[in-house]
Amino acid sequence: MKKVIVIGGGFAGSAVAKELEKDFEVTLIDTKDFFEFTPGIMRAIVNSDYVKEIQVLHSRYLRKANVVIGEVKRTDEKNVRVNGGGLGFDYLVICSGSRYESPFKEQKVVIATRADNLKNRFEDLKKAKRVVIVGGGPVGVELAGEILDKYSDKELTIVHSGEKLIERNSAKAIAYAERHLRKKGVRIIFGEKVVEMKKGVCITDKGTKVKGDVVFLCTGIKPNYEFLKDFDDVLDERNHVKVNEFLQVNGFENIFAAGDITAIKEEKTAQNAEREAEIVVKNIRALESGRELKKFESKRTPQVISLGKWDGIYDNGKIVIIGVIPAFLKWAVKKREMWKKR
């Protein structure tokens, strides 16, 4: 039986491992022992029990695959180095994702990456009077919405380097997000970038100072690429993995990539990660059977941004729906995804 190694257990990696374990000897390597519904992470900061609803052990949904918990240090075209040893493969699927990287060493900064990290700061948020969110993209806006939905007594400030919130979304979605947050008393600072932190004070490139009892960093996404440095001409200028139309890594027939790590020009969403995973699975099977490979077609997919438990935005580019329906859709997607894993 051919060996497949999957690096990363997020939306793309977990989907590939679950599907291919039926026909291959699959090893999933992840830095954590569970799958996490990352679109639900923001709610964990205001509801510490919510973490249980968005995490499931890899061992619960993988029946045959071997799960290795560790950080991949190096890999080449034949072996993956993890936990001091080497694992050989016939096929490699890179789904290592991305992370937020803080330029600060301030203890009060919380990197909005993983539910466990946010859960640990639950008590800090409860006590805080002043909250600062750095970044006005979907993550920052969602986090603001969740905090405001739970607490009415927080002085909340968003510092955003752009001129609009969720700037890649439709005009109606952008306008609603800003109107919703300002109505709830949020101070929004546009066109300024936080460059320094001193004793809980955020300092922007224009000299503006914003004090926060707790600061959430929701910007500065960086791909997890370091273990690929031994490969030539695989990474682009932003350290994303270059893939062809079949999602094969540049120069390799048996190595694929999917999810946030790829250099594909599209929104890095869970939906797109799963679409890419489906193509990877089909193409590995096609290589085994000598069939024609299937191309991945990038397209805009709907985005749902929650603004609390009962409010949100659905945006597919042409249609924008606001209010309780998007909030319900977010809940339904989470239930479906976790049901598939459980």
C-alpha positions as CSV (number, residue, x, y, z in Angstrom):
1,M,0.0,0.0,0.0
2,K,1.4,3.4,-1.0
3,K,2.3,5.8,1.8
4,V,0.8,9.3,2.0
5,I,2.0,11.9,4.5
6,V,-0.2,14.9,5.2
7,I,1.4,17.9,7.0
8,G,-1.2,19.9,8.9
9,G,-4.6,18.9,10.3
10,G,-6.8,21.9,9.5
11,F,-9.6,22.0,7.0
12,A,-7.5,20.8,4.0
13,G,-5.3,18.3,5.8
14,S,-8.0,16.7,7.8
15,A,-10.2,16.3,4.7
16,V,-7.3,14.7,2.6
17,A,-6.3,12.3,5.4
18,K,-9.9,11.2,6.1
19,E,-10.6,10.5,2.4
20,L,-7.3,8.8,1.5
21,E,-7.0,6.6,4.5
22,K,-9.5,4.3,2.8
23,D,-7.0,3.4,0.1
24,F,-3.5,4.4,1.3
25,E,-1.3,4.2,4.3
26,V,-1.8,7.7,5.6
27,T,0.1,9.6,8.3
28,L,-1.2,12.9,9.4
29,I,1.4,15.2,11.1
30,D,0.1,18.1,13.1
31,T,1.3,20.3,16.0
32,K,-1.9,19.6,17.9
33,D,-3.9,16.4,18.4
34,F,-7.2,17.8,17.3
35,F,-9.1,19.4,14.4
36,E,-10.4,22.9,15.1
37,F,-13.3,24.8,13.4
38,T,-11.3,28.0,13.1
39,P,-14.2,30.2,11.9
40,G,-15.6,29.7,15.4
41,I,-12.5,30.7,17.3
42,M,-13.6,34.3,18.0
43,R,-16.6,33.1,20.1
44,A,-14.3,31.2,22.4
45,I,-13.0,34.5,23.8
46,V,-16.4,35.4,25.2
47,N,-17.6,31.9,26.0
48,S,-14.9,29.6,27.4
49,D,-17.1,26.5,27.1
50,Y,-17.5,27.0,23.4
51,V,-14.1,25.5,22.7
52,K,-15.6,22.0,23.3
53,E,-18.0,22.6,20.3
54,I,-15.2,23.5,17.8
55,Q,-12.5,20.9,18.6
56,V,-12.4,17.2,18.0
57,L,-9.5,14.8,18.3
58,H,-7.9,13.6,15.1
59,S,-8.2,10.1,16.4
60,R,-12.0,10.4,16.6
61,Y,-12.6,10.9,12.8
62,L,-9.6,9.0,11.4
63,R,-10.2,5.3,11.6
64,K,-7.0,4.0,10.0
65,A,-4.5,6.9,9.6
66,N,-1.5,7.2,11.9
67,V,-1.5,10.6,13.7
68,V,1.9,12.0,14.6
69,I,1.9,15.0,17.0
70,G,5.0,17.2,16.3
71,E,6.5,20.0,14.3
72,V,8.0,19.2,10.9
73,K,11.6,20.5,10.9
74,R,12.6,19.6,7.4
75,T,11.4,17.8,4.4
76,D,12.8,16.8,1.0
77,E,11.4,14.9,-2.0
78,K,11.6,11.6,-0.2
79,N,11.4,12.1,3.6
80,V,9.8,14.2,6.3
81,R,11.7,15.0,9.4
82,V,9.6,15.1,12.6
83,N,10.3,14.4,16.3
84,G,13.9,13.5,15.5
85,G,13.1,10.8,13.0
86,G,12.4,10.5,9.3
87,L,9.2,9.3,7.5
88,G,9.3,8.2,3.9
89,F,6.4,8.8,1.5
90,D,5.1,8.0,-2.0
91,Y,2.9,11.1,-1.8
92,L,3.2,14.2,0.3
93,V,0.4,16.8,0.8
94,I,1.4,20.1,2.4
95,C,-1.4,21.7,4.3
96,S,0.7,23.5,7.0
97,G,-1.5,26.6,6.9
98,S,-0.6,30.0,8.3
99,R,-0.2,31.9,11.6
100,Y,-0.3,35.3,13.1
101,E,3.1,36.6,13.9
102,S,3.3,39.3,16.5
103,P,6.0,42.0,16.2
104,F,5.6,42.7,19.9
105,K,6.8,41.0,23.0
106,E,4.2,42.7,25.2
107,Q,2.5,40.2,27.5
108,K,-0.9,41.8,27.1
109,V,-0.9,41.0,23.3
110,V,-3.1,38.0,22.4
111,I,-2.5,36.5,19.0
112,A,-5.9,35.5,17.6
113,T,-4.9,32.2,16.2
114,R,-6.2,29.3,18.3
115,A,-9.1,28.8,20.6
116,D,-7.0,27.5,23.5
117,N,-5.0,30.7,23.4
118,L,-8.1,32.8,23.5
119,K,-9.7,30.7,26.2
120,N,-6.7,31.3,28.4
121,R,-7.4,35.0,28.2
122,F,-11.1,34.8,29.0
123,E,-10.6,36.1,32.5
124,D,-8.4,39.0,31.3
125,L,-11.1,40.1,28.9
126,K,-13.8,40.0,31.6
127,K,-11.8,42.3,33.8
128,A,-10.6,44.6,31.0
129,K,-12.2,48.1,30.7
130,R,-10.3,49.0,27.5
131,V,-9.9,46.6,24.6
132,V,-7.8,47.2,21.5
133,I,-8.1,45.1,18.3
134,V,-5.3,45.6,15.8
135,G,-6.6,44.8,12.3
136,G,-10.0,45.5,10.7
137,G,-10.2,42.4,8.5
138,P,-12.8,39.6,8.9
139,V,-11.1,38.3,12.0
140,G,-10.9,41.7,13.8
141,V,-14.4,42.6,12.9
142,E,-15.8,39.2,14.0
143,L,-13.9,39.5,17.3
144,A,-15.2,43.0,17.9
145,G,-18.8,41.7,17.2
146,E,-18.4,38.8,19.6
147,I,-17.0,41.0,22.4
148,L,-19.8,43.6,22.0
149,D,-22.4,40.9,21.9
150,K,-21.3,39.7,25.3
151,Y,-20.1,42.9,27.0
152,S,-21.7,46.3,26.8
153,D,-19.3,48.0,29.2
154,K,-16.0,47.7,27.2
155,E,-14.3,50.6,25.6
156,L,-13.3,49.0,22.3
157,T,-10.9,50.5,19.7
158,I,-10.0,49.0,16.3
159,V,-6.8,50.2,14.7
160,H,-6.7,49.4,11.0
161,S,-4.0,50.3,8.5
162,G,-6.5,50.3,5.6
163,E,-9.2,52.9,4.9
164,K,-12.1,50.5,5.2
165,L,-13.0,47.5,7.4
166,I,-13.2,44.1,5.6
167,E,-12.0,46.0,2.5
168,R,-12.0,43.0,0.2
169,N,-15.8,42.6,0.7
170,S,-18.7,44.2,-1.1
171,A,-19.5,47.8,-0.5
172,K,-22.8,46.9,1.3
173,A,-21.0,44.5,3.7
174,I,-18.3,47.1,4.4
175,A,-20.8,49.8,5.2
176,Y,-22.9,47.5,7.4
177,A,-19.9,46.3,9.4
178,E,-18.7,49.9,10.2
179,R,-22.2,51.1,10.9
180,H,-22.9,48.2,13.3
181,L,-19.6,48.6,15.2
182,R,-19.9,52.4,15.5
183,K,-23.5,52.2,16.7
184,K,-22.2,50.0,19.5
185,G,-19.6,52.6,20.5
186,V,-16.5,51.2,18.8
187,R,-13.7,53.7,18.0
188,I,-12.2,53.0,14.6
189,I,-8.8,54.4,13.7
190,F,-8.2,54.1,9.9
191,G,-5.0,54.5,8.0
192,E,-2.6,53.9,10.9
193,K,-0.4,50.9,11.7
194,V,0.5,49.8,15.2
195,V,4.3,49.7,15.2
196,E,5.1,49.6,18.9
197,M,3.8,48.5,22.3
198,K,4.8,50.0,25.6
199,K,3.2,48.9,28.9
200,G,-0.2,48.2,27.3
201,V,-0.1,51.3,25.0
202,C,-0.3,50.8,21.3
203,I,1.6,53.4,19.3
204,T,0.9,53.8,15.6
205,D,3.2,55.0,12.8
206,K,1.5,58.4,13.0
207,G,2.1,58.7,16.7
208,T,-1.4,57.9,18.0
209,K,-1.4,56.2,21.4
210,V,-4.2,53.8,22.3
211,K,-4.2,52.2,25.8
212,G,-5.6,48.7,26.2
213,D,-6.0,46.4,29.2
214,V,-5.9,43.6,26.6
215,V,-4.8,43.8,23.0
216,F,-5.8,41.4,20.2
217,L,-3.6,41.1,17.2
218,C,-5.6,40.2,14.1
219,T,-3.2,41.0,11.4
220,G,0.2,39.9,10.0
221,I,-0.6,36.4,8.6
222,K,2.5,34.4,7.8
223,P,2.5,31.0,6.0
224,N,4.1,28.0,7.9
225,Y,6.8,27.4,5.3
226,E,10.1,27.1,7.2
227,F,10.4,23.3,6.8
228,L,10.5,23.7,3.0
229,K,13.7,25.7,2.8
230,D,15.6,22.8,1.3
231,F,13.5,22.9,-1.8
232,D,14.5,25.0,-4.8
233,D,11.9,27.2,-6.5
234,V,9.0,26.1,-4.4
235,L,8.2,29.3,-2.5
236,D,7.1,32.6,-4.0
237,E,8.2,36.0,-2.7
238,R,5.7,35.8,0.1
239,N,6.8,32.3,1.1
240,H,3.7,30.6,-0.1
241,V,4.0,27.3,-2.0
242,K,3.8,27.6,-5.8
243,V,1.4,25.0,-7.3
244,N,0.3,24.2,-10.8
245,E,-3.3,23.9,-12.0
246,F,-3.5,20.4,-10.5
247,L,-2.2,21.6,-7.1
248,Q,1.1,19.8,-7.6
249,V,4.0,21.6,-6.0
250,N,6.2,23.3,-8.5
251,G,8.5,20.7,-10.1
252,F,7.1,17.6,-8.3
253,E,4.5,15.1,-9.5
254,N,4.0,13.4,-6.2
255,I,3.9,16.4,-3.9
256,F,0.7,18.5,-3.5
257,A,-0.3,21.5,-1.4
258,A,-3.7,22.9,-0.3
259,G,-5.1,25.5,2.0
260,D,-3.6,28.7,3.3
261,I,0.0,27.7,2.4
262,T,-0.6,27.8,-1.4
263,A,0.2,30.8,-3.6
264,I,-3.2,30.6,-5.2
265,K,-4.8,34.1,-5.4
266,E,-8.0,33.6,-3.6
267,E,-9.5,34.2,-0.1
268,K,-8.0,31.8,2.4
269,T,-11.2,30.4,3.7
270,A,-12.2,27.0,5.1
271,Q,-14.5,26.5,2.1
272,N,-11.6,27.0,-0.4
273,A,-9.3,24.8,1.6
274,E,-11.8,22.0,1.4
275,R,-12.3,22.6,-2.4
276,E,-8.5,22.3,-2.9
277,A,-8.4,19.2,-0.7
278,E,-11.0,17.5,-2.9
279,I,-8.9,18.1,-6.0
280,V,-5.7,16.8,-4.3
281,V,-7.5,13.6,-3.3
282,K,-8.8,13.1,-6.9
283,N,-5.4,13.7,-8.4
284,I,-3.5,11.3,-6.2
285,R,-6.0,8.6,-7.1
286,A,-5.8,9.6,-10.7
287,L,-2.0,9.2,-10.6
288,E,-2.4,5.8,-9.1
289,S,-4.8,4.6,-11.8
290,G,-3.3,6.4,-14.8
291,R,-6.3,8.7,-15.3
292,E,-6.2,12.3,-16.4
293,L,-5.7,14.8,-13.6
294,K,-8.4,17.3,-12.6
295,K,-7.7,21.0,-12.6
296,F,-8.5,23.3,-9.7
297,E,-10.6,26.3,-10.7
298,S,-10.2,29.3,-8.4
299,K,-13.5,31.2,-7.8
300,R,-15.0,33.5,-5.4
301,T,-16.9,31.7,-2.7
302,P,-19.5,33.1,-0.2
303,Q,-18.2,34.5,3.0
304,V,-20.0,34.7,6.3
305,I,-18.9,37.1,8.9
306,S,-20.5,36.9,12.3
307,L,-21.1,40.0,14.5
308,G,-22.3,38.1,17.5
309,K,-24.7,35.3,18.2
310,W,-27.6,36.8,16.3
311,D,-26.1,39.1,13.7
312,G,-23.8,38.8,10.8
313,I,-23.0,39.4,7.1
314,Y,-23.4,37.0,4.2
315,D,-21.4,38.2,1.1
316,N,-21.0,36.3,-2.2
317,G,-20.1,39.3,-4.3
318,K,-23.5,39.9,-5.9
319,I,-25.8,39.2,-2.9
320,V,-25.3,40.6,0.6
321,I,-27.6,39.5,3.4
322,I,-27.3,41.1,6.8
323,G,-28.8,40.2,10.2
324,V,-29.9,36.9,11.8
325,I,-29.8,34.7,8.7
326,P,-26.0,34.9,8.2
327,A,-25.6,34.2,12.0
328,F,-27.8,31.1,11.5
329,L,-25.8,30.0,8.5
330,K,-22.5,30.3,10.5
331,W,-24.0,28.1,13.2
332,A,-25.3,25.6,10.6
333,V,-21.9,25.4,8.8
334,K,-20.2,24.7,12.2
335,K,-22.7,22.0,13.1
336,R,-22.3,20.3,9.7
337,E,-18.5,20.4,9.8
338,M,-18.2,19.1,13.4
339,W,-20.8,16.4,12.6
340,K,-18.6,15.2,9.7
341,K,-15.6,15.0,12.0
342,R,-17.4,13.3,14.9
